[in-house]
Amino acid sequence: MRPLRILIADDHGLVRCGTRTLLQAHHRCWKIVGEAANGREAVEMAINLKPDVAIVDITMPDLDGVEVTRQIRESVPDVKVLVLTMHDSHQMVRRALDAGANGYLLKSDHTDYLPKAVQAIAENKRFLTPAIRQIVLDGFINARNKTEDEKHAGLRITSRELEIIRLLAEGKSNKELSTQLRITVRTAETHRSNIMLKLGLHSLAELIHYAIRKEIISVKGQE
């Protein structure tokens, strides 16, 4: 029987190491074929290595985990994707599943769930923990009659996030963002990714539209 081939994508080395150790301890014939430290690298490895399962974090540099999932599922549909993340909002779970994720697991879940999730999605099954299933159900019920504005109104945007939204909507690059805010480029990338995920936005155009609608920037400022 061919060993199960697994790709791990997370920008934290300790998380990758812990995931690898846990999986190999559970099943010695499982093989970790690659480890990616950013989203773009994860997609490239998935295309080149064609693992059976890709374990993907949500918040990563270059490409967030939702976009990584979408690109992997479009480019190599036989690769099953398990999202392993700290994000537990209905919005995040829904976006990941809509992008093609076969399973969703929280880093705070019991460690026993990880090998079970990998085994399940490798067998063409979906895997959601009871907690995630409840989040999906609660989110569906709460969102049925909400408009997009009502959804966004419930989000708590910090003053720093508002500043970053304004700068991004004005066309600032991650490098320009880091210079102006006196942070590293990687921190700027992380802020940008977190804001897009938090607001449920998929492109800079959507971010600009959001900034104008919320009067963070003016239409005149975009002309």
C-alpha positions as a Markdown table, in Angstrom:
| # | Residue | x | y | z |
|---|---|---|---|---|
| 1 | Met | 0.0 | 0.0 | 0.0 |
| 2 | Arg | 1.4 | 3.4 | -1.0 |
| 3 | Pro | 2.2 | 5.7 | 1.9 |
| 4 | Leu | 0.0 | 8.7 | 2.4 |
| 5 | Arg | 1.9 | 11.8 | 1.2 |
| 6 | Ile | 1.4 | 15.0 | 3.1 |
| 7 | Leu | 2.3 | 18.7 | 2.6 |
| 8 | Ile | 2.4 | 21.1 | 5.5 |
| 9 | Ala | 2.0 | 24.8 | 5.0 |
| 10 | Asp | 2.4 | 27.2 | 7.9 |
| 11 | Asp | 4.6 | 30.2 | 8.4 |
| 12 | His | 5.7 | 29.1 | 11.9 |
| 13 | Gly | 8.5 | 26.6 | 12.0 |
| 14 | Leu | 7.4 | 25.3 | 15.4 |
| 15 | Val | 3.9 | 24.5 | 14.1 |
| 16 | Arg | 5.2 | 22.7 | 11.1 |
| 17 | Cys | 7.6 | 20.7 | 13.3 |
| 18 | Gly | 4.8 | 19.8 | 15.8 |
| 19 | Thr | 2.4 | 18.8 | 13.0 |
| 20 | Arg | 5.0 | 16.6 | 11.4 |
| 21 | Thr | 6.0 | 14.9 | 14.6 |
| 22 | Leu | 2.3 | 14.3 | 15.6 |
| 23 | Leu | 1.4 | 12.8 | 12.2 |
| 24 | Gln | 4.5 | 10.6 | 12.0 |
| 25 | Ala | 4.0 | 9.3 | 15.5 |
| 26 | His | 0.5 | 8.4 | 14.7 |
| 27 | His | 1.2 | 6.6 | 11.5 |
| 28 | Arg | 4.7 | 5.6 | 10.5 |
| 29 | Cys | 3.9 | 5.1 | 6.8 |
| 30 | Trp | 2.7 | 8.6 | 6.4 |
| 31 | Lys | 5.3 | 10.6 | 4.5 |
| 32 | Ile | 5.8 | 14.4 | 4.8 |
| 33 | Val | 6.8 | 15.3 | 1.3 |
| 34 | Gly | 7.2 | 19.1 | 1.8 |
| 35 | Glu | 6.9 | 22.0 | 4.1 |
| 36 | Ala | 6.0 | 25.5 | 2.9 |
| 37 | Ala | 6.5 | 28.7 | 4.9 |
| 38 | Asn | 4.2 | 31.0 | 2.8 |
| 39 | Gly | 1.2 | 30.7 | 0.6 |
| 40 | Arg | 2.8 | 31.0 | -2.8 |
| 41 | Glu | 5.3 | 28.3 | -1.9 |
| 42 | Ala | 2.5 | 26.1 | -0.7 |
| 43 | Val | 0.7 | 26.3 | -4.1 |
| 44 | Glu | 3.9 | 25.6 | -6.0 |
| 45 | Met | 4.8 | 22.6 | -3.8 |
| 46 | Ala | 1.3 | 21.2 | -4.2 |
| 47 | Ile | 1.5 | 21.5 | -8.0 |
| 48 | Asn | 5.0 | 20.0 | -8.2 |
| 49 | Leu | 4.8 | 17.3 | -5.5 |
| 50 | Lys | 1.1 | 16.4 | -5.8 |
| 51 | Pro | 0.6 | 15.2 | -2.2 |
| 52 | Asp | -2.5 | 13.3 | -1.2 |
| 53 | Val | -3.2 | 15.9 | 1.6 |
| 54 | Ala | -2.2 | 19.5 | 2.1 |
| 55 | Ile | -2.5 | 20.9 | 5.6 |
| 56 | Val | -2.8 | 24.7 | 5.2 |
| 57 | Asp | -2.8 | 27.6 | 7.7 |
| 58 | Ile | -5.1 | 30.6 | 7.1 |
| 59 | Thr | -2.8 | 33.5 | 7.9 |
| 60 | Met | 0.4 | 33.2 | 5.8 |
| 61 | Pro | 2.5 | 35.7 | 3.9 |
| 62 | Asp | 2.1 | 36.1 | 0.1 |
| 63 | Leu | -1.2 | 34.3 | -0.2 |
| 64 | Asp | -3.7 | 33.6 | 2.6 |
| 65 | Gly | -4.8 | 30.1 | 3.2 |
| 66 | Val | -8.2 | 30.6 | 1.6 |
| 67 | Glu | -6.6 | 31.6 | -1.7 |
| 68 | Val | -4.0 | 28.8 | -1.3 |
| 69 | Thr | -6.9 | 26.3 | -0.9 |
| 70 | Arg | -8.7 | 27.7 | -4.0 |
| 71 | Gln | -5.6 | 27.6 | -6.2 |
| 72 | Ile | -4.6 | 24.1 | -5.0 |
| 73 | Arg | -8.1 | 22.7 | -5.6 |
| 74 | Glu | -8.2 | 24.3 | -9.1 |
| 75 | Ser | -4.7 | 23.3 | -10.2 |
| 76 | Val | -4.5 | 19.8 | -8.6 |
| 77 | Pro | -8.0 | 18.8 | -7.7 |
| 78 | Asp | -6.9 | 15.4 | -6.5 |
| 79 | Val | -5.1 | 17.0 | -3.6 |
| 80 | Lys | -7.3 | 17.2 | -0.5 |
| 81 | Val | -6.9 | 20.3 | 1.7 |
| 82 | Leu | -7.2 | 20.4 | 5.5 |
| 83 | Val | -7.3 | 23.9 | 7.0 |
| 84 | Leu | -5.5 | 24.0 | 10.3 |
| 85 | Thr | -5.9 | 27.4 | 11.9 |
| 86 | Met | -6.6 | 29.6 | 14.9 |
| 87 | His | -9.5 | 31.4 | 13.2 |
| 88 | Asp | -12.9 | 30.1 | 14.5 |
| 89 | Ser | -15.4 | 32.6 | 13.0 |
| 90 | His | -18.2 | 31.4 | 10.8 |
| 91 | Gln | -17.1 | 33.8 | 8.1 |
| 92 | Met | -13.6 | 32.2 | 7.9 |
| 93 | Val | -14.9 | 28.6 | 8.0 |
| 94 | Arg | -17.4 | 29.4 | 5.2 |
| 95 | Arg | -14.8 | 31.1 | 3.0 |
| 96 | Ala | -12.4 | 28.1 | 3.4 |
| 97 | Leu | -15.2 | 25.6 | 2.6 |
| 98 | Asp | -16.3 | 27.6 | -0.4 |
| 99 | Ala | -12.7 | 27.7 | -1.6 |
| 100 | Gly | -12.7 | 23.9 | -1.7 |
| 101 | Ala | -11.3 | 22.8 | 1.7 |
| 102 | Asn | -12.1 | 19.2 | 2.6 |
| 103 | Gly | -11.7 | 19.7 | 6.3 |
| 104 | Tyr | -11.3 | 22.5 | 8.9 |
| 105 | Leu | -9.5 | 22.1 | 12.2 |
| 106 | Leu | -8.6 | 24.5 | 15.0 |
| 107 | Lys | -5.1 | 24.7 | 16.5 |
| 108 | Ser | -6.9 | 24.7 | 19.9 |
| 109 | Asp | -8.6 | 21.4 | 19.1 |
| 110 | His | -7.5 | 18.1 | 20.8 |
| 111 | Thr | -4.4 | 16.7 | 19.0 |
| 112 | Asp | -6.3 | 13.4 | 18.4 |
| 113 | Tyr | -8.4 | 15.3 | 15.8 |
| 114 | Leu | -5.5 | 16.0 | 13.4 |
| 115 | Pro | -4.7 | 12.4 | 12.3 |
| 116 | Lys | -8.4 | 11.6 | 12.2 |
| 117 | Ala | -8.9 | 14.6 | 9.9 |
| 118 | Val | -6.1 | 13.6 | 7.6 |
| 119 | Gln | -7.3 | 10.1 | 7.4 |
| 120 | Ala | -10.9 | 11.2 | 6.7 |
| 121 | Ile | -10.2 | 13.6 | 3.9 |
| 122 | Ala | -7.7 | 11.2 | 2.3 |
| 123 | Glu | -10.7 | 8.8 | 2.1 |
| 124 | Asn | -12.7 | 11.5 | 0.3 |
| 125 | Lys | -14.7 | 12.4 | 3.3 |
| 126 | Arg | -15.2 | 15.9 | 4.8 |
| 127 | Phe | -14.0 | 16.5 | 8.3 |
| 128 | Leu | -15.4 | 19.1 | 10.7 |
| 129 | Thr | -15.1 | 18.9 | 14.5 |
| 130 | Pro | -18.3 | 19.2 | 16.5 |
| 131 | Ala | -17.2 | 22.7 | 17.4 |
| 132 | Ile | -16.8 | 23.7 | 13.8 |
| 133 | Arg | -20.1 | 22.2 | 12.8 |
| 134 | Gln | -21.8 | 24.2 | 15.5 |
| 135 | Ile | -20.0 | 27.4 | 14.3 |
| 136 | Val | -21.2 | 26.8 | 10.7 |
| 137 | Leu | -24.8 | 26.1 | 11.9 |
| 138 | Asp | -24.9 | 29.2 | 14.2 |
| 139 | Gly | -23.4 | 31.4 | 11.5 |
| 140 | Phe | -26.0 | 30.2 | 9.0 |
| 141 | Ile | -28.9 | 30.9 | 11.3 |
| 142 | Asn | -27.5 | 34.3 | 12.4 |
| 143 | Ala | -26.7 | 35.4 | 8.8 |
| 144 | Arg | -29.9 | 34.5 | 7.1 |
| 145 | Asn | -31.5 | 37.9 | 7.4 |
| 146 | Lys | -28.5 | 40.1 | 7.6 |
| 147 | Thr | -27.3 | 42.4 | 4.9 |
| 148 | Glu | -23.7 | 42.9 | 4.2 |
| 149 | Asp | -23.7 | 46.2 | 6.0 |
| 150 | Glu | -25.1 | 44.6 | 9.1 |
| 151 | Lys | -22.4 | 41.9 | 9.0 |
| 152 | His | -19.6 | 44.5 | 8.7 |
| 153 | Ala | -21.2 | 46.7 | 11.4 |
| 154 | Gly | -20.6 | 43.9 | 13.9 |
| 155 | Leu | -16.9 | 43.8 | 13.2 |
| 156 | Arg | -14.6 | 45.7 | 15.5 |
| 157 | Ile | -12.0 | 47.5 | 13.5 |
| 158 | Thr | -9.1 | 48.9 | 15.5 |
| 159 | Ser | -7.5 | 52.3 | 14.9 |
| 160 | Arg | -4.4 | 50.7 | 13.5 |
| 161 | Glu | -6.5 | 48.6 | 11.1 |
| 162 | Leu | -8.4 | 51.7 | 10.0 |
| 163 | Glu | -5.1 | 53.4 | 9.2 |
| 164 | Ile | -3.8 | 50.4 | 7.2 |
| 165 | Ile | -7.1 | 50.2 | 5.3 |
| 166 | Arg | -6.8 | 53.9 | 4.4 |
| 167 | Leu | -3.2 | 53.4 | 3.2 |
| 168 | Leu | -4.0 | 50.3 | 1.2 |
| 169 | Ala | -7.0 | 51.9 | -0.4 |
| 170 | Glu | -4.8 | 54.9 | -1.4 |
| 171 | Gly | -2.6 | 52.5 | -3.3 |
| 172 | Lys | 0.3 | 52.0 | -0.9 |
| 173 | Ser | 2.4 | 48.9 | -1.3 |
| 174 | Asn | 3.4 | 46.6 | 1.6 |
| 175 | Lys | 6.9 | 48.2 | 1.5 |
| 176 | Glu | 5.5 | 51.7 | 1.6 |
| 177 | Leu | 3.2 | 50.6 | 4.4 |
| 178 | Ser | 6.1 | 49.2 | 6.4 |
| 179 | Thr | 8.1 | 52.4 | 6.0 |
| 180 | Gln | 5.2 | 54.7 | 6.9 |
| 181 | Leu | 4.1 | 52.7 | 10.0 |
| 182 | Arg | 7.7 | 51.7 | 11.0 |
| 183 | Ile | 7.0 | 48.0 | 10.9 |
| 184 | Thr | 8.6 | 45.2 | 8.9 |
| 185 | Val | 7.3 | 44.2 | 5.4 |
| 186 | Arg | 6.3 | 40.8 | 6.8 |
| 187 | Thr | 4.3 | 42.5 | 9.5 |
| 188 | Ala | 2.6 | 44.7 | 6.9 |
| 189 | Glu | 1.8 | 41.6 | 4.8 |
| 190 | Thr | 0.3 | 39.9 | 7.9 |
| 191 | His | -1.8 | 43.0 | 8.7 |
| 192 | Arg | -3.1 | 43.2 | 5.2 |
| 193 | Ser | -4.0 | 39.5 | 5.1 |
| 194 | Asn | -5.8 | 39.7 | 8.5 |
| 195 | Ile | -7.8 | 42.7 | 7.5 |
| 196 | Met | -8.9 | 41.1 | 4.2 |
| 197 | Leu | -9.9 | 37.9 | 6.0 |
| 198 | Lys | -11.7 | 39.8 | 8.8 |
| 199 | Leu | -13.8 | 41.9 | 6.3 |
| 200 | Gly | -14.4 | 39.0 | 4.0 |
| 201 | Leu | -12.8 | 40.8 | 1.1 |
| 202 | His | -10.9 | 39.1 | -1.8 |
| 203 | Ser | -9.2 | 41.9 | -3.7 |
| 204 | Leu | -7.8 | 45.4 | -3.5 |
| 205 | Ala | -10.8 | 46.7 | -5.5 |
| 206 | Glu | -13.2 | 45.3 | -2.8 |
| 207 | Leu | -11.1 | 47.0 | -0.1 |
| 208 | Ile | -11.2 | 50.3 | -1.9 |
| 209 | His | -15.0 | 50.0 | -2.3 |
| 210 | Tyr | -15.3 | 49.2 | 1.4 |
| 211 | Ala | -13.1 | 52.1 | 2.4 |
| 212 | Ile | -15.2 | 54.5 | 0.3 |
| 213 | Arg | -18.5 | 53.1 | 1.6 |
| 214 | Lys | -17.4 | 53.4 | 5.2 |
| 215 | Glu | -16.0 | 56.9 | 4.4 |
| 216 | Ile | -12.5 | 55.9 | 5.4 |
| 217 | Ile | -11.4 | 57.6 | 2.2 |
| 218 | Ser | -13.3 | 59.9 | -0.1 |
| 219 | Val | -14.2 | 59.2 | -3.7 |
| 220 | Lys | -12.4 | 62.4 | -4.6 |
| 221 | Gly | -9.2 | 61.0 | -3.1 |
| 222 | Gln | -9.3 | 58.1 | -5.6 |
| 223 | Glu | -9.7 | 60.3 | -8.7 |
